[in-house]
Amino acid sequence: MYSLRLKEVHAFFMFLMSTSNSWLQQTNWKKVTKKIPLHEHSPIHKKNVCSWTSLEMALNHCEGIDTELQNSIRKEEGHWKSVLLAIIDIIMHLAMDGSAFRGSNEIISSVGTSNRSGKFLNLVNLVSHYHEPLSKHIERHKKGGLSYFSHGIQDEFLEIMAKRVKDEILSKIIEAKYYSILFDCTPDIAHQEQMANAMLYKTTRMNAKS
């Protein structure tokens, strides 16, 4: 291992596993090719390689001194992945159905006692009856933890999904041989012009014949 800052050649395993000096050569670089084989057969190098191998095996099999910490980190990571996947599934379901997400009350603990919670929180509450990580997450939130239930999070997930869909459509249009673009405007309930665009494209698929 070469240090650009120090301009020295260091033994990798000694650098990691030993408290002694790990440098092999600082000057007279012609001799470095002779020193490396000598070092590789030295007892200190073999000892450090064995120490590194043992550490690597212990980490891979979760047998290190921080096993409990690593298990706790993995468990917490799995919990958050499961919770976020459930929330994303609920958002996708409502988005594909064209349903309104929010009510006038965004407090998850008020679901069931108020008819103003909106479809999103009502679905979160329903799914939590059959989804243990989400149920635990709601209990954490009631004690002051992060929720990921706010309208800001919903909007952010919707923007990410919309961008992904848009990018997919655009990639297909770029590949298509023929396409057309249509625009139309109509006033909404507030008498503001709203523009909609539709893209039609033709894809060609080649069927391989064996």
Residue frames as a rotation matrix with the C-alpha (Angstrom) as fourth column:
MET 1
0.586 0.811 0.000 0.00
0.811 -0.586 0.000 0.00
0.000 0.000 -1.000 0.00
TYR 2
-0.478 -0.797 0.369 1.48
0.815 -0.559 -0.151 3.34
0.327 0.229 0.917 -1.12
SER 3
0.328 0.516 -0.791 0.87
0.766 -0.635 -0.097 6.61
-0.553 -0.575 -0.603 0.73
LEU 4
0.306 -0.161 0.938 0.81
0.760 -0.553 -0.343 9.61
0.574 0.818 -0.047 -1.59
ARG 5
0.910 0.097 0.404 1.01
-0.124 -0.865 0.487 12.02
0.396 -0.493 -0.774 1.33
LEU 6
0.700 -0.657 0.280 3.95
-0.323 0.059 0.945 10.36
-0.637 -0.751 -0.171 3.06
LYS 7
0.497 -0.482 -0.722 5.47
-0.783 0.110 -0.612 8.89
0.374 0.869 -0.323 -0.11
GLU 8
-0.527 -0.599 0.603 6.02
-0.799 0.590 -0.112 5.58
-0.289 -0.541 -0.789 1.66
VAL 9
-0.173 0.424 -0.889 5.20
-0.431 0.779 0.456 1.94
0.885 0.462 0.048 0.98
HIS 10
-0.355 0.148 0.923 3.27
-0.924 0.094 -0.371 0.32
-0.141 -0.985 0.104 3.85
ALA 11
-0.953 0.113 -0.282 2.31
0.081 0.989 0.125 -3.25
0.293 0.096 -0.951 4.64
PHE 12
-0.302 0.932 0.200 -1.51
-0.417 -0.318 0.851 -3.34
0.857 0.174 0.485 4.47
PHE 13
0.416 0.521 -0.745 -2.11
0.354 0.662 0.661 -5.96
0.837 -0.539 0.091 7.18
MET 14
-0.406 -0.617 -0.675 0.41
0.892 -0.106 -0.439 -4.39
0.199 -0.780 0.593 9.55
PHE 15
-0.870 0.124 0.478 -1.17
-0.080 -0.991 0.112 -0.99
0.487 0.059 0.871 8.97
LEU 16
0.045 0.995 0.085 -4.56
-0.453 -0.056 0.890 -2.38
0.891 -0.078 0.448 10.06
MET 17
0.743 0.400 -0.537 -3.73
0.102 0.725 0.681 -4.99
0.661 -0.561 0.498 12.68
SER 18
0.146 -0.788 -0.597 -0.46
0.941 0.297 -0.161 -3.92
0.305 -0.539 0.785 14.28
THR 19
0.935 0.127 -0.331 0.62
0.266 -0.869 0.417 -1.05
-0.235 -0.478 -0.846 16.47
SER 20
0.014 -0.997 -0.074 4.20
0.474 -0.058 0.879 -1.26
-0.880 -0.047 0.472 15.19
ASN 21
-0.165 -0.165 -0.972 5.53
-0.591 -0.773 0.232 0.74
-0.790 0.613 0.030 12.26
SER 22
0.477 0.498 0.724 4.04
0.219 0.730 -0.647 -0.52
-0.851 0.467 0.239 9.00
TRP 23
0.728 -0.184 -0.661 6.26
-0.641 -0.526 -0.559 1.22
-0.245 0.830 -0.501 6.46
LEU 24
0.763 -0.446 0.468 8.52
0.494 0.869 0.023 -0.90
-0.418 0.214 0.883 4.27
GLN 25
-0.239 -0.858 0.456 10.44
0.967 -0.167 0.193 1.66
-0.089 0.486 0.869 2.25
GLN 26
0.589 0.372 -0.717 10.84
0.372 -0.913 -0.169 5.42
-0.717 -0.167 -0.676 2.24
THR 27
0.398 -0.565 -0.723 13.91
-0.801 -0.599 0.026 5.93
-0.448 0.568 -0.691 0.05
ASN 28
-0.652 -0.752 -0.099 16.02
-0.681 0.524 0.512 3.89
-0.333 0.401 -0.853 -2.34
TRP 29
0.308 0.951 0.027 13.07
-0.813 0.278 -0.512 2.42
-0.495 0.135 0.858 -4.25
LYS 30
-0.034 -0.371 -0.928 15.29
-0.812 0.551 -0.191 -0.07
0.583 0.747 -0.321 -6.06
LYS 31
-0.908 -0.418 -0.035 15.35
-0.304 0.714 -0.631 -2.23
0.289 -0.563 -0.775 -2.93
VAL 32
-0.306 0.859 0.411 11.57
-0.888 -0.102 -0.448 -2.28
-0.343 -0.502 0.794 -2.39
THR 33
0.407 0.467 -0.785 11.09
-0.767 0.641 -0.017 -5.30
0.496 0.609 0.619 -4.70
LYS 34
-0.406 -0.605 -0.685 13.44
-0.032 0.758 -0.651 -7.28
0.913 -0.242 -0.327 -2.46
LYS 35
-0.914 0.021 0.405 11.88
-0.400 -0.200 -0.894 -6.12
0.062 -0.980 0.191 0.80
ILE 36
-0.030 1.000 0.003 8.30
-0.993 -0.030 0.111 -7.06
0.111 0.000 0.994 -0.09
PRO 37
0.349 0.163 -0.923 8.96
-0.256 0.964 0.074 -10.85
0.902 0.211 0.378 -0.51
LEU 38
-0.683 -0.655 -0.323 11.05
0.170 0.287 -0.943 -10.85
0.710 -0.699 -0.085 2.67
HIS 39
-0.751 0.461 0.472 8.25
-0.659 -0.492 -0.568 -9.16
-0.030 -0.738 0.674 4.58
GLU 40
0.182 0.895 -0.406 5.60
-0.872 0.338 0.354 -11.56
0.454 0.290 0.842 3.20
HIS 41
0.276 -0.151 -0.949 7.49
0.131 0.984 -0.119 -14.50
0.952 -0.091 0.291 4.72
SER 42
-0.720 -0.561 0.409 8.17
-0.281 -0.303 -0.910 -12.81
0.635 -0.770 0.061 8.04
PRO 43
-0.668 0.452 -0.591 6.43
0.715 0.611 -0.341 -14.02
0.207 -0.650 -0.731 11.25
ILE 44
-0.702 0.407 -0.584 4.90
0.102 -0.754 -0.649 -10.58
-0.705 -0.515 0.488 11.93
HIS 45
-0.662 0.465 -0.588 3.24
-0.747 -0.350 0.565 -10.52
0.056 0.813 0.579 8.49
LYS 46
-0.630 0.414 -0.657 1.81
0.096 0.881 0.463 -14.03
0.771 0.228 -0.595 8.90
LYS 47
-0.728 0.346 -0.592 0.51
0.656 0.099 -0.748 -13.14
-0.200 -0.933 -0.299 12.35
ASN 48
-0.670 0.461 -0.581 -1.25
-0.321 -0.886 -0.333 -10.01
-0.669 -0.037 0.743 11.07
VAL 49
-0.656 0.436 -0.616 -2.75
-0.601 0.193 0.776 -11.88
0.457 0.879 0.136 8.09
CYS 50
-0.653 0.397 -0.645 -4.16
0.521 0.853 -0.002 -14.49
0.549 -0.337 -0.765 10.47
SER 51
-0.713 0.375 -0.592 -5.57
0.411 -0.460 -0.787 -11.78
-0.567 -0.805 0.174 12.73
TRP 52
-0.665 0.453 -0.594 -7.23
-0.673 -0.707 0.214 -10.05
-0.323 0.543 0.775 9.77
THR 53
-0.653 0.404 -0.640 -8.68
-0.266 0.669 0.694 -13.34
0.709 0.624 -0.329 8.45
SER 54
-0.692 0.378 -0.615 -10.07
0.706 0.534 -0.465 -14.22
0.153 -0.756 -0.636 11.88
LEU 55
-0.690 0.424 -0.586 -11.64
0.004 -0.808 -0.590 -10.77
-0.723 -0.409 0.556 12.21
GLU 56
-0.678 0.416 -0.606 -13.18
-0.729 -0.273 0.628 -11.00
0.096 0.867 0.488 8.73
MET 57
-0.643 0.426 -0.636 -14.69
0.182 0.892 0.414 -14.43
0.744 0.151 -0.651 9.46
ALA 58
-0.702 0.370 -0.609 -16.06
0.663 0.026 -0.748 -13.23
-0.261 -0.929 -0.264 12.80
LEU 59
-0.674 0.447 -0.589 -17.72
-0.392 -0.891 -0.228 -10.21
-0.626 0.077 0.776 11.17
ASN 60
-0.658 0.407 -0.634 -19.20
-0.605 0.215 0.767 -12.31
0.448 0.888 0.105 8.36
HIS 61
-0.398 0.487 -0.778 -20.68
0.419 0.851 0.318 -14.75
0.817 -0.199 -0.542 10.88
CYS 62
0.329 0.556 0.763 -21.76
-0.347 -0.680 0.645 -12.04
0.878 -0.477 -0.031 13.34
GLU 63
0.663 -0.165 -0.730 -19.38
0.633 0.644 0.429 -13.30
0.399 -0.747 0.532 16.01
GLY 64
-0.292 -0.801 0.523 -17.48
0.317 -0.597 -0.737 -10.09
0.902 -0.049 0.428 16.75
ILE 65
-0.793 -0.077 -0.604 -17.44
0.608 -0.130 -0.783 -8.23
-0.018 -0.989 0.149 20.05
ASP 66
-0.772 0.549 -0.321 -20.14
-0.475 -0.833 -0.283 -5.91
-0.423 -0.066 0.904 18.67
THR 67
-0.909 0.415 0.027 -22.47
0.348 0.724 0.595 -8.75
0.228 0.551 -0.803 17.62
GLU 68
-0.222 0.881 -0.417 -25.39
0.875 -0.009 -0.485 -7.47
-0.431 -0.473 -0.769 19.65
LEU 69
-0.221 0.083 -0.972 -24.95
-0.119 -0.991 -0.057 -3.97
-0.968 0.103 0.229 18.24
GLN 70
-0.902 -0.163 -0.400 -24.78
-0.408 0.014 0.913 -5.25
-0.143 0.987 -0.079 14.66
ASN 71
-0.717 0.697 -0.011 -27.87
0.681 0.703 0.204 -7.41
0.150 0.139 -0.979 15.18
SER 72
-0.087 0.682 -0.726 -29.70
0.625 -0.530 -0.573 -4.44
-0.776 -0.504 -0.380 16.64
ILE 73
-0.499 -0.168 -0.850 -28.72
-0.431 -0.803 0.412 -2.27
-0.752 0.572 0.328 13.65
ARG 74
-0.981 0.121 -0.151 -29.89
-0.074 0.488 0.870 -4.92
0.179 0.864 -0.470 11.18
LYS 75
-0.465 0.859 -0.215 -33.17
0.874 0.407 -0.265 -5.37
-0.140 -0.311 -0.940 13.06
GLU 76
-0.060 0.416 -0.908 -33.83
0.233 -0.878 -0.418 -1.62
-0.970 -0.237 -0.044 13.08
GLU 77
-0.753 -0.271 -0.600 -32.93
-0.492 -0.375 0.786 -1.39
-0.438 0.887 0.149 9.39
GLY 78
-0.892 0.452 0.008 -35.37
0.379 0.739 0.557 -4.19
0.246 0.500 -0.830 8.57
HIS 79
-0.241 0.823 -0.514 -38.07
0.783 -0.148 -0.604 -2.48
-0.573 -0.548 -0.609 10.62
TRP 80
-0.198 0.132 -0.971 -37.75
-0.215 -0.972 -0.089 0.81
-0.956 0.192 0.221 8.73
LYS 81
-0.940 -0.142 -0.311 -37.66
-0.333 0.172 0.927 -0.92
-0.078 0.975 -0.209 5.33
SER 82
-0.691 0.722 -0.029 -40.85
0.717 0.689 0.105 -2.79
0.096 0.052 -0.994 6.16
VAL 83
-0.076 0.662 -0.746 -42.59
0.564 -0.589 -0.579 0.36
-0.823 -0.464 -0.328 7.41
LEU 84
-0.422 -0.151 -0.894 -41.59
-0.459 -0.815 0.354 2.45
-0.782 0.559 0.275 4.38
LEU 85
-0.994 0.083 -0.068 -42.63
-0.012 0.538 0.843 -0.30
0.106 0.839 -0.534 1.95
ALA 86
-0.383 0.909 -0.165 -46.06
0.898 0.325 -0.296 -0.46
-0.215 -0.262 -0.941 3.60
ILE 87
-0.011 0.349 -0.937 -46.45
0.174 -0.922 -0.345 3.33
-0.985 -0.167 -0.051 3.40
ILE 88
-0.731 -0.323 -0.600 -45.36
-0.507 -0.332 0.796 3.35
-0.456 0.886 0.079 -0.25
ASP 89
-0.880 0.456 0.136 -47.84
0.463 0.755 0.464 0.58
0.109 0.471 -0.875 -1.08
ILE 90
-0.065 0.888 -0.456 -50.67
0.800 -0.226 -0.555 2.59
-0.596 -0.401 -0.696 0.51
ILE 91
-0.165 -0.069 -0.984 -49.65
-0.261 -0.959 0.111 5.73
-0.951 0.275 0.140 -1.41
MET 92
-0.947 -0.215 -0.239 -49.48
-0.286 0.223 0.932 3.79
-0.147 0.951 -0.273 -4.70
HIS 93
-0.619 0.778 0.107 -52.89
0.778 0.626 -0.050 2.24
-0.106 0.052 -0.993 -4.07
LEU 94
0.157 0.700 -0.696 -54.54
0.516 -0.659 -0.547 5.62
-0.842 -0.273 -0.465 -3.48
ALA 95
-0.387 -0.388 -0.837 -52.70
-0.439 -0.720 0.537 7.25
-0.811 0.575 0.108 -6.39
MET 96
-0.999 0.000 0.037 -53.71
0.031 0.535 0.844 4.54
-0.020 0.845 -0.535 -8.88
ASP 97
-0.336 0.939 -0.070 -57.30
0.931 0.320 -0.176 4.76
-0.143 -0.124 -0.982 -7.64
GLY 98
-0.481 0.096 0.872 -57.30
0.373 -0.877 0.302 8.56
0.794 0.470 0.386 -8.04
SER 99
0.468 0.704 -0.534 -58.45
0.760 -0.012 0.650 9.00
0.452 -0.710 -0.540 -4.45
ALA 100
0.466 -0.257 0.847 -57.93
-0.415 -0.908 -0.047 12.00
0.781 -0.330 -0.530 -2.19
PHE 101
-0.269 -0.711 -0.649 -55.28
0.340 0.561 -0.755 11.36
0.901 -0.424 0.091 0.45
ARG 102
-0.913 -0.365 -0.182 -55.84
0.310 -0.334 -0.890 13.81
0.264 -0.869 0.418 3.26
GLY 103
0.319 0.938 -0.132 -58.54
0.828 -0.209 0.520 14.95
0.460 -0.276 -0.844 5.56
SER 104
0.510 -0.081 0.857 -58.49
-0.204 -0.979 0.029 17.97
0.836 -0.189 -0.515 7.83
ASN 105
0.722 -0.267 0.638 -56.94
-0.642 0.084 0.762 15.95
-0.257 -0.960 -0.111 10.67
GLU 106
0.419 -0.661 -0.623 -53.45
-0.447 0.447 -0.775 14.47
0.790 0.603 -0.108 10.19
ILE 107
-0.279 -0.474 0.835 -53.00
-0.960 0.145 -0.238 12.99
-0.008 -0.868 -0.496 13.67
ILE 108
-0.506 0.014 -0.862 -52.76
-0.357 0.907 0.225 9.19
0.785 0.422 -0.454 13.47
SER 109
-0.975 0.101 -0.196 -53.96
0.220 0.461 -0.860 8.70
0.004 -0.882 -0.471 17.04
SER 110
-0.527 0.827 -0.198 -57.28
-0.562 -0.513 -0.649 10.34
-0.638 -0.231 0.735 16.14
VAL 111
-0.617 0.295 -0.730 -58.11
-0.599 0.425 0.678 7.71
0.510 0.856 -0.086 13.52
GLY 112
-0.588 0.499 -0.637 -61.26
0.548 0.825 0.140 5.91
0.595 -0.266 -0.758 14.55
THR 113
-0.289 0.471 -0.833 -62.44
0.818 -0.331 -0.471 8.73
-0.498 -0.818 -0.290 16.78
SER 114
-0.160 0.194 -0.968 -62.67
-0.292 -0.946 -0.141 11.33
-0.943 0.260 0.208 14.02
ASN 115
0.456 0.390 0.800 -64.17
0.633 0.489 -0.599 11.17
-0.625 0.780 -0.024 10.52
ARG 116
0.954 -0.133 -0.271 -61.75
-0.254 -0.836 -0.487 13.84
-0.162 0.533 -0.831 9.26
SER 117
0.289 -0.909 0.300 -58.57
-0.133 0.272 0.953 11.72
-0.948 -0.316 -0.042 9.08
GLY 118
0.209 -0.186 -0.960 -58.67
-0.959 -0.230 -0.164 11.07
-0.190 0.955 -0.227 5.35
LYS 119
0.912 0.256 -0.321 -58.16
-0.354 0.886 -0.298 7.88
0.208 0.386 0.899 3.37
PHE 120
0.111 -0.954 -0.278 -54.38
-0.333 0.228 -0.915 7.70
0.936 0.194 -0.292 3.81
LEU 121
-0.616 -0.370 0.695 -54.37
-0.750 0.007 -0.661 7.60
0.240 -0.929 -0.281 7.61
ASN 122
0.366 0.812 0.455 -57.42
-0.861 0.481 -0.165 5.35
-0.352 -0.331 0.875 7.67
LEU 123
0.804 -0.127 -0.580 -55.62
-0.280 0.781 -0.558 2.87
0.524 0.612 0.593 5.40
VAL 124
-0.310 -0.945 0.105 -52.46
-0.471 0.057 -0.880 3.10
0.826 -0.322 -0.463 7.50
ASN 125
-0.344 0.265 0.901 -54.53
-0.920 0.098 -0.381 2.27
-0.189 -0.959 0.210 10.56
LEU 126
0.737 0.676 -0.028 -56.24
-0.659 0.708 -0.255 -0.63
-0.152 0.206 0.967 8.77
VAL 127
0.516 -0.610 -0.601 -53.01
-0.232 0.576 -0.784 -2.16
0.825 0.544 0.156 7.44
SER 128
-0.386 -0.718 0.578 -51.37
-0.750 -0.120 -0.650 -1.84
0.536 -0.685 -0.493 10.88
HIS 129
0.389 0.601 0.698 -53.84
-0.876 0.475 0.079 -4.43
-0.284 -0.642 0.712 12.21
TYR 130
0.978 -0.012 0.209 -52.12
0.078 0.947 -0.311 -7.04
-0.194 0.320 0.927 10.01
HIS 131
0.458 -0.859 0.229 -48.65
0.274 -0.109 -0.956 -5.51
0.846 0.500 0.185 9.71
GLU 132
0.649 -0.153 -0.745 -46.65
0.761 0.154 0.630 -5.80
0.019 -0.976 0.216 12.94
PRO 133
-0.472 -0.880 -0.060 -43.79
0.881 -0.474 0.019 -3.40
-0.045 -0.044 0.998 12.04
LEU 134
-0.494 0.356 0.793 -46.30
0.193 -0.845 0.499 -0.71
0.848 0.400 0.349 11.04
SER 135
0.627 0.748 -0.218 -48.27
0.332 -0.004 0.943 -1.27
0.705 -0.663 -0.251 14.23
LYS 136
0.282 -0.621 -0.731 -45.10
0.937 0.016 0.348 -0.87
-0.205 -0.784 0.587 16.32
HIS 137
-0.665 -0.545 0.510 -44.19
0.679 -0.725 0.111 2.21
0.310 0.420 0.853 14.31
ILE 138
0.074 0.786 0.613 -47.52
0.147 -0.617 0.773 3.85
0.986 0.032 -0.161 15.15
GLU 139
0.788 0.183 -0.587 -46.96
0.576 0.116 0.809 3.13
0.216 -0.976 -0.014 18.83
ARG 140
-0.241 -0.939 -0.245 -43.50
0.956 -0.273 0.107 4.73
-0.168 -0.209 0.963 18.60
HIS 141
-0.540 0.070 0.838 -45.01
0.429 -0.834 0.346 7.77
0.723 0.547 0.421 16.91
LYS 142
0.568 0.820 0.070 -47.51
0.295 -0.283 0.913 8.19
0.768 -0.498 -0.403 19.73
LYS 143
0.637 -0.419 -0.648 -44.51
0.715 0.007 0.699 8.44
-0.288 -0.908 0.304 22.07
GLY 144
0.666 -0.319 -0.674 -42.88
-0.234 -0.948 0.218 11.16
-0.708 0.013 -0.706 19.96
GLY 145
-0.257 -0.800 0.542 -41.01
0.358 0.442 0.822 9.20
-0.898 0.406 0.172 17.29
LEU 146
-0.783 -0.074 -0.618 -40.81
-0.513 -0.484 0.709 9.89
-0.352 0.872 0.341 13.55
SER 147
0.021 0.914 0.405 -43.99
-0.230 0.399 -0.888 9.08
-0.973 -0.074 0.218 11.66
TYR 148
-0.952 -0.308 -0.004 -43.57
-0.033 0.089 0.996 9.49
-0.306 0.947 -0.095 7.88
PHE 149
-0.293 0.929 0.228 -47.35
0.905 0.346 -0.248 10.07
-0.309 0.134 -0.941 7.81
SER 150
-0.183 0.229 -0.956 -47.32
0.116 -0.961 -0.252 13.81
-0.976 -0.157 0.149 7.08
HIS 151
0.831 0.543 0.124 -48.64
0.214 -0.106 -0.971 15.31
-0.514 0.833 -0.204 3.84
GLY 152
0.443 -0.749 -0.492 -45.11
-0.836 -0.544 0.076 16.48
-0.325 0.378 -0.867 3.03
ILE 153
-0.531 -0.616 0.582 -43.86
-0.411 0.788 0.460 12.87
-0.741 0.005 -0.671 2.99
GLN 154
0.207 0.702 0.682 -46.85
0.441 0.555 -0.705 11.82
-0.873 0.446 -0.194 0.89
ASP 155
0.900 0.133 -0.415 -46.13
-0.243 -0.637 -0.731 14.56
-0.361 0.759 -0.542 -1.65
GLU 156
0.014 -0.983 -0.183 -42.43
-0.896 -0.094 0.434 13.66
-0.444 0.158 -0.882 -1.75
PHE 157
-0.471 -0.127 0.873 -43.16
0.044 0.985 0.167 9.98
-0.881 0.117 -0.459 -2.45
LEU 158
0.569 0.763 0.307 -45.70
0.411 0.059 -0.910 10.97
-0.712 0.644 -0.280 -5.13
GLU 159
0.677 -0.392 -0.623 -43.13
-0.649 -0.716 -0.255 13.23
-0.346 0.577 -0.740 -6.82
ILE 160
-0.419 -0.870 0.259 -40.56
-0.660 0.488 0.571 10.40
-0.623 0.068 -0.779 -6.84
MET 161
-0.227 0.423 0.877 -43.11
0.399 0.862 -0.312 7.97
-0.889 0.279 -0.364 -8.30
ALA 162
0.798 0.572 -0.193 -44.30
0.106 -0.447 -0.888 10.50
-0.594 0.688 -0.417 -10.89
LYS 163
0.282 -0.788 -0.548 -40.72
-0.876 -0.444 0.188 11.16
-0.391 0.427 -0.815 -12.00
ARG 164
-0.586 -0.497 0.639 -40.05
-0.268 0.864 0.426 7.44
-0.764 0.078 -0.640 -12.30
VAL 165
0.195 0.750 0.632 -43.17
0.557 0.445 -0.701 6.94
-0.807 0.488 -0.331 -14.44
LYS 166
0.835 0.103 -0.541 -42.35
-0.276 -0.772 -0.573 10.01
-0.476 0.627 -0.616 -16.57
ASP 167
-0.121 -0.971 -0.208 -38.77
-0.837 -0.013 0.547 8.82
-0.534 0.240 -0.811 -17.14
GLU 168
-0.481 0.001 0.877 -40.04
0.171 0.981 0.093 5.39
-0.860 0.195 -0.471 -18.16
ILE 169
0.597 0.767 0.234 -42.52
0.447 -0.076 -0.891 6.87
-0.666 0.637 -0.388 -20.64
LEU 170
0.667 -0.395 -0.632 -39.90
-0.613 -0.773 -0.164 9.21
-0.424 0.497 -0.758 -22.09
SER 171
-0.418 -0.866 0.276 -37.43
-0.546 0.482 0.685 6.36
-0.726 0.136 -0.674 -22.54
LYS 172
-0.180 0.440 0.880 -40.05
0.565 0.779 -0.274 4.42
-0.805 0.448 -0.389 -24.52
ILE 173
0.835 0.488 -0.254 -40.89
0.121 -0.614 -0.780 7.48
-0.537 0.621 -0.572 -26.64
ILE 174
0.205 -0.856 -0.475 -37.20
-0.796 -0.428 0.429 7.96
-0.570 0.291 -0.768 -27.46
GLU 175
-0.658 -0.460 0.596 -36.99
-0.135 0.851 0.508 4.34
-0.741 0.253 -0.622 -28.58
ALA 176
0.221 0.866 0.447 -40.24
0.430 0.325 -0.842 4.55
-0.875 0.379 -0.301 -30.57
LYS 177
-0.655 -0.421 0.628 -40.16
0.728 -0.127 0.674 5.17
-0.204 0.898 0.390 -34.31
TYR 178
-0.416 0.611 0.673 -43.45
0.274 -0.622 0.734 7.09
0.867 0.489 0.092 -34.44
TYR 179
-0.436 0.351 -0.829 -45.02
0.874 -0.052 -0.482 9.27
-0.212 -0.935 -0.284 -31.79
SER 180
-0.175 0.434 0.884 -47.37
0.376 -0.800 0.467 12.24
0.910 0.414 -0.023 -31.45
ILE 181
-0.825 -0.113 -0.554 -47.95
0.558 -0.315 -0.767 14.84
-0.088 -0.942 0.323 -28.73
LEU 182
-0.060 0.889 0.454 -51.39
0.554 -0.349 0.756 16.30
0.830 0.297 -0.471 -27.93
PHE 183
-0.953 -0.178 -0.247 -52.19
0.304 -0.537 -0.787 19.26
0.008 -0.824 0.566 -25.67
ASP 184
-0.062 0.965 0.254 -55.53
0.539 -0.182 0.822 20.38
0.840 0.188 -0.509 -24.31
CYS 185
-0.971 -0.213 0.108 -56.61
0.047 -0.616 -0.787 23.12
0.234 -0.759 0.608 -21.91
THR 186
0.018 0.998 -0.061 -59.71
0.462 0.046 0.886 23.39
0.887 -0.044 -0.460 -19.77
PRO 187
-0.296 -0.103 0.949 -60.69
-0.617 -0.738 -0.273 25.62
0.729 -0.667 0.155 -16.82
ASP 188
-0.726 0.044 -0.687 -60.96
0.473 0.756 -0.452 24.04
0.499 -0.653 -0.569 -13.38
ILE 189
0.186 0.890 -0.417 -63.49
0.937 -0.033 0.347 24.81
0.295 -0.456 -0.840 -10.67
ALA 190
0.128 -0.234 -0.964 -61.54
0.581 -0.770 0.264 27.97
-0.804 -0.594 0.037 -9.77
HIS 191
0.946 0.321 0.038 -61.67
0.194 -0.468 -0.862 29.09
-0.258 0.823 -0.505 -13.45
GLN 192
0.178 -0.952 -0.249 -57.92
-0.674 -0.303 0.674 28.58
-0.717 0.048 -0.695 -13.87
GLU 193
0.640 0.029 -0.768 -56.71
-0.713 0.398 -0.578 27.10
0.289 0.917 0.275 -17.13
GLN 194
0.227 -0.552 0.802 -55.23
-0.470 0.660 0.587 23.65
-0.853 -0.510 -0.109 -16.64
MET 195
0.194 -0.251 -0.948 -53.16
-0.968 0.106 -0.226 22.05
0.158 0.962 -0.223 -19.40
ALA 196
0.449 -0.063 0.891 -53.05
-0.242 0.952 0.189 18.32
-0.860 -0.300 0.412 -20.05
ASN 197
-0.027 -0.492 -0.870 -50.76
-0.998 -0.031 0.049 16.59
-0.051 0.870 -0.491 -22.50
ALA 198
0.678 0.253 0.690 -51.03
-0.220 0.966 -0.138 13.14
-0.701 -0.059 0.711 -24.02
MET 199
-0.240 -0.822 -0.516 -48.29
-0.911 0.008 0.412 11.27
-0.335 0.569 -0.751 -25.83
LEU 200
0.827 0.474 0.303 -49.01
-0.300 0.827 -0.476 8.48
-0.476 0.302 0.826 -28.27
TYR 201
-0.124 -0.921 -0.369 -46.18
-0.959 0.015 0.284 6.26
-0.256 0.389 -0.885 -29.47
LYS 202
0.865 0.362 -0.348 -45.73
-0.474 0.818 -0.325 3.05
0.167 0.446 0.879 -31.40
THR 203
0.045 -0.858 0.512 -43.29
-0.765 0.300 0.569 0.45
-0.642 -0.418 -0.643 -30.19
THR 204
0.490 0.020 -0.872 -41.84
-0.710 0.589 -0.386 -2.23
0.506 0.808 0.302 -32.41
ARG 205
0.225 -0.375 0.899 -41.03
-0.708 0.571 0.415 -5.61
-0.670 -0.730 -0.137 -31.00
MET 206
-0.075 -0.361 -0.930 -38.98
-0.891 0.444 -0.100 -8.13
0.448 0.820 -0.355 -32.89
ASN 207
0.720 0.366 0.590 -40.01
-0.590 0.770 0.243 -11.72
-0.365 -0.523 0.770 -32.26
ALA 208
-0.357 -0.927 -0.115 -36.99
-0.898 0.307 0.316 -14.00
-0.257 0.216 -0.942 -32.33
LYS 209
0.769 0.570 -0.290 -37.47
-0.635 0.736 -0.237 -17.18
0.078 0.366 0.927 -34.29
SER 210
0.028 -0.765 0.644 -35.54
-0.615 0.494 0.614 -20.26
-0.788 -0.413 -0.456 -33.38
